């Protein structure tokens, strides 16, 4: 059986961005990793690896994290306007960051 191909640098960079965004949203919601894990049923070590960008979570896991934080899934995977390679994701205008939304979010992350 052939070994899986390791992810390229772009994938690794994006995985780290998603982990950082998850952490920012969690902190904005004034939650600890234990809070998220208790509400989502995810192991703390697994969750920590996701935030650190060392693990690629399945979609189901991202949905459970979003539900635990009471935010939309897109809030966890939103990319800033500039892509890691300095581009804008194939020339598409992605618009401004939406930040944190959903019930009780209190507005966009980092915005009044």
Backbone as a ProteinNet text record, in pm:
[ID]
protein_1_A
[PRIMARY]
XXXXXXXXXXXXXXXXXXXXXXXXXXXXXXXXXXXXXXXXXXXXXXXXXXXXXXXXXXXXXXXXXXXXXXXXXXXXXXXXXXXXXXXXXXXXXXXXXXXXXXXXXXXXXXXX
[TERTIARY]
85.1	0	89.3	66.7	149.6	120.1	223.8	209.6	135.2	53.5	-14.1	87.4	56.3	142.3	126.5	238.6	226	166.3	94.5	33.8	140.8	109.5	204.4	201.3	293.3	307.6	181.2	111.8	-10.6	-117.5	-131.3	-229.7	-192.5	-65.8	-20.2	-45.1	-15.2	-36.7	-184.8	-269.3	-414.3	-467.2	-417	-456.6	-420.7	-304.1	-264.3	-354.5	-391	-481.8	-616.4	-667.7	-796.3	-783.4	-675.9	-654	-647.6	-577.6	-568.3	-704.7	-782.6	-916.6	-1006.5	-999	-1078	-1041	-912	-867.8	-920.2	-910.2	-959	-1108.4	-1184	-1328.5	-1355.2	-1284.7	-1303.8	-1273.5	-1163.2	-1126.1	-1226	-1273.3	-1373.5	-1501.6	-1532.8	-1652	-1625.6	-1505.4	-1465.9	-1482.2	-1435.5	-1443	-1302.6	-1290.1	-1164.3	-1171.9	-1058.1	-1057.9	-1145.1	-1141.3	-1222.6	-1371.6	-1410.7	-1552	-1596.4	-1515.6	-1550.8	-1555.9	-1458.4	-1452.8	-1570	-1605.9	-1718.3	-1849.4	-1865.4	-1989.1	-1990.8	-1872.8	-1865.8	-1837.9	-1785.3	-1749.9	-1616.4	-1537.1	-1405.7	-1300.8	-1207.9	-1097.5	-1012.3	-969.8	-892.8	-763.2	-694.6	-568.7	-594	-700.6	-736.9	-769.5	-850.4	-888.8	-765.2	-675.6	-554	-471.3	-460.7	-386.6	-453.2	-585.9	-657.4	-623.3	-631.7	-599.8	-456	-366.1	-224.7	-192.7	-290.2	-268.6	-194.4	-185.9	-115.9	-207.8	-336.2	-433.8	-535.8	-577.3	-681	-813.6	-901.7	-1028.6	-1123.4	-1204.4	-1310.1	-1418.8	-1499.4	-1609.2	-1701.3	-1731.5	-1818	-1761.4	-1629.1	-1564.1	-1576	-1555.9	-1569.7	-1713.1	-1809.4	-1949.7	-1973.9	-1919.8	-1937.3	-1872	-1754.7	-1687.2	-1770.7	-1818.5	-1900.7	-2026	-2091.9	-2211.7	-2179.7	-2067.1	-2028	-2002.9	-1950	-1922.5	-2043.2	-2145.7	-2266.6	-2234.8	-2156.1	-2122.7	-2149.6	-2144.7	-2160.7	-2029.7	-2041.1	-1923.1	-1827.4	-1880.5	-1795.3	-1709.8	-1754.2	-1675.3	-1546	-1542.9	-1423.1	-1323.8	-1368.9	-1280.7	-1261	-1314.1	-1302.5	-1156	-1126.2	-990.3	-985.5	-878.2	-858.6	-843.9	-856.9	-856.3	-730.8	-616.2	-491.6	-468	-447.4	-416.4	-272.9	-234.9	-99.8	8.7	-21.7	79.4	78.7	-1.1	-6.6	-113.2	-177.5	-281.3	-416.3	-517.7	-652.9	-740.6	-682.9	-756.5	-811.6	-721.5	-761.4	-828.2	-806.2	-859	-1001.1	-1064.5	-1200.9	-1200	-1292.9	-1308.2	-1387.7	-1322.8	-1386.8	-1454.9	-1433	-1499.4	-1434.1	-1488.9	-1431.4	-1456.9	-1374.1	-1392.2	-1526.2	-1596.9	-1727.2	-1715.8	-1604.5	-1588.4	-1681	-1722.2	-1804.5	-1949.7	-2033.9	-2175.5	-2251.4	-2381.7	-2464.8	-2525.8	-2615.3	-2683.3	-2585.2	-2598.8	-2516.9	-2373.9	-2339.1	-2200.3	-2158.2	-2253	-2218.5	-2144.7	-2167.7	-2104.2	-1983	-1918.7	-1804.6	-1683.4	-1600	-1476.4	-1387.1	-1346.3	-1256.4	-1322.2	-1453.9	-1523	-1631.4	-1660.4	-1757.4	-1887.2
-118.5	0	124.4	215	335.8	429.9	501.3	600.9	722.3	785.8	908.7	1019.5	1102.3	1215.8	1321.7	1371.2	1476.9	1602.9	1681.3	1804	1904.1	1982.9	2084.5	2203.1	2294.9	2409.4	2493.6	2508	2589.2	2527.1	2394.7	2325.3	2338	2320.8	2332.7	2474.3	2574.1	2713.4	2740.2	2690.1	2711.4	2640.3	2520.5	2446.6	2526.5	2588	2672	2793.6	2854.1	2969.8	2931.2	2816.6	2771.6	2749.8	2687.1	2666.2	2797.2	2895.4	3027.1	3094.8	3081.2	3141.5	3076.1	2945.4	2874.8	2926.6	2942.6	2994.5	3136.2	3224.2	3361.7	3364.7	3282.8	3278.8	3229.7	3124.8	3070.9	3177.4	3248	3351.7	3466.9	3503.3	3609	3570.3	3444.5	3392.9	3370.2	3405	3387.3	3242.5	3151.6	3009.2	2951.8	2849.7	2775.3	2655.6	2594.7	2472.6	2366.1	2360.4	2263.5	2289.9	2417.8	2452.6	2395.9	2421.5	2375.3	2222.5	2158.9	2013	1951.6	2012.4	1962.1	1971.1	2078.7	2098.5	2019.3	1988.5	1922.3	1773	1728.9	1588.2	1553.5	1654.8	1633.3	1625.4	1533.7	1518	1646	1687.4	1812.3	1807.2	1695.8	1685	1699.7	1639.7	1650.9	1795.4	1858.4	1997.2	2087.1	2065.5	2145.7	2132.2	2011.6	1991.1	2065	2072.8	2146.1	2294.8	2351.8	2495.1	2525.7	2432.9	2454.3	2430	2379.9	2353.2	2224.2	2136.2	2008.9	1896.8	1923.4	1821.6	1881.1	1800.7	1842.5	1783.1	1864.4	1810.2	1774.5	1672.7	1637.5	1743.7	1750.8	1846.6	1827.3	1703.6	1676.4	1737.7	1731.5	1787.5	1939.6	2002.1	2147.4	2191.2	2114	2144.8	2134.9	2032.8	2017.7	2132.9	2178.7	2292	2418.5	2443.5	2561.9	2559	2445.2	2433.4	2458.6	2406.8	2426.1	2573.5	2646.8	2789.9	2876.6	2814.5	2884.3	2990.9	2948.6	3034.2	2955	3024.6	2959.1	2889.2	2780.7	2707.1	2798.5	2884.8	2973.9	3065.2	3094.1	3178.9	3110.6	2978.4	2904.5	2887.4	2895.9	2868.8	2989.4	3103.9	3225.6	3261	3297.3	3338.3	3490	3549.4	3692.9	3721.3	3847.8	3886.4	3838.5	3840.7	3798.4	3650.6	3575.2	3433.6	3418.5	3300.6	3282.3	3309.8	3290.8	3314.2	3459.5	3544.4	3685.1	3717	3611.9	3631.9	3647.9	3647.6	3664.3	3545.5	3425.7	3302.9	3304.6	3309.5	3298.8	3422.4	3537.3	3660.4	3690.8	3601.5	3627.4	3727	3818.9	3914.6	3847.7	3820.4	3750.5	3846.1	3975	4072	4080.2	4164.7	4183	4062	4047.7	3939.9	3955.1	3844.1	3852.1	3843.2	3792.5	3780.4	3676.3	3696.3	3600.9	3641.7	3545.8	3575.2	3466	3476	3375.8	3432.2	3355.3	3402.1	3437.2	3555.4	3597.3	3631.9	3643.9	3669.2	3812.5	3904.5	4040.9	4116.4	4085.2	4158.7	4087.9	4148.3	4088.3	4089.3	3991.2	3978.2	4098.1	4162.2	4275.7	4402.4	4403.4	4522.4	4556.3	4685.1	4735.2	4674.8
0	0	0	-96.1	-102.4	14.5	51.2	158.6	106.5	192.9	148.6	123.4	27	-4.5	103.9	158.6	259.8	198.6	278.7	225	183.6	80.1	36.9	133.7	114.8	205.7	213.2	103.1	101.8	191.8	185.7	268.5	416.3	447.1	585.8	638	555.7	597.1	620.6	534.6	549.5	672.8	700.5	820.2	946.2	944.9	1059.8	1072.7	959	962.3	1022.1	983.7	1038.1	1188	1231.7	1374.7	1451	1394.6	1458.7	1463.9	1357.8	1355.1	1459.2	1472.5	1573.7	1712.3	1737.6	1867.4	1891.1	1786.8	1800.9	1833.2	1763.3	1788.1	1929.6	1970.7	2106.7	2211.9	2194.2	2290.4	2287.6	2170.2	2158.1	2231.7	2231.9	2299.9	2448.9	2495.7	2636	2681.2	2595.7	2625.5	2639.2	2720.6	2731	2636	2611.9	2532.4	2599.2	2731.4	2804.3	2785.2	2779	2753.6	2618.4	2515.7	2381.2	2377.5	2439.1	2437.3	2514.3	2625.3	2702.6	2626.7	2549.3	2472.8	2343	2290.1	2159	2167.8	2282.4	2295.2	2231.3	2200	2138.4	2248.3	2234.1	2327.6	2330.1	2448.6	2463.3	2382.5	2383.4	2307.8	2158.3	2110	1968.2	1933.7	2018.1	1994.9	1994.5	2086.9	2094.6	1966.5	1913.2	1788	1671.9	1673.8	1568.8	1577.6	1697.7	1714.1	1676.7	1702	1671.1	1524	1449.1	1308.3	1281.5	1381.6	1365.9	1319.9	1314	1277.2	1181.1	1085.3	990.6	1034.9	1091.4	1140.8	1027	1049.4	955.4	963.5	860.4	857.4	977.9	1012.3	1127.4	1255.2	1270.9	1389.1	1389.1	1273.7	1264.6	1296.6	1251	1281.9	1431.7	1495.6	1641.5	1717.1	1669.5	1732.9	1715.7	1594.7	1568.9	1655.5	1663.3	1746.5	1893.6	1940.3	2080.1	2110.8	2013.5	2030.4	1995.5	1939.8	1895.2	1790.5	1691	1577.3	1450	1337.9	1209.4	1171.2	1098.5	1052.5	977.4	893	813.4	901.2	1023	1113.1	1155.3	1149.6	1190.1	1076.9	954	840.9	750.6	791.4	710.5	688.9	565.5	530.8	519	571.4	553.5	404.9	367	226.1	154.4	220.7	157.1	183.5	78.3	90.9	140.1	192.8	245.9	143.9	14.2	-87.8	-135.8	-67.7	-102.9	-206.1	-258.1	-358	-292.7	-378.5	-325.1	-364	-360.4	-389.1	-530.5	-626.9	-765.9	-822.8	-761.4	-813.9	-771.1	-696.8	-650.6	-536.7	-538.4	-430.4	-320	-208.2	-98.4	-2.9	-19.6	66.6	203.1	290.4	422.8	511.3	614	710.7	781.2	795.6	860.2	1010.7	1061.2	1205.8	1263.4	1385.7	1458.2	1445.2	1410.6	1402.2	1474	1467.5	1532.1	1658.9	1719.9	1840.4	1951.5	2004.3	2118.9	2084.8	1957.1	1920.6	1950.7	1954.6	1990.4	1883.1	1756.7	1647.6	1595.9	1498.5	1432.4	1523.5	1506.1	1582.5	1556.3	1661	1649.6	1599.9	1586.9	1541.3	1641.2	1657.5	1752.5	1738.2
[MASK]
++++++++++++++++++++++++++++++++++++++++++++++++++++++++++++++++++++++++++++++++++++++++++++++++++++++++++++++++

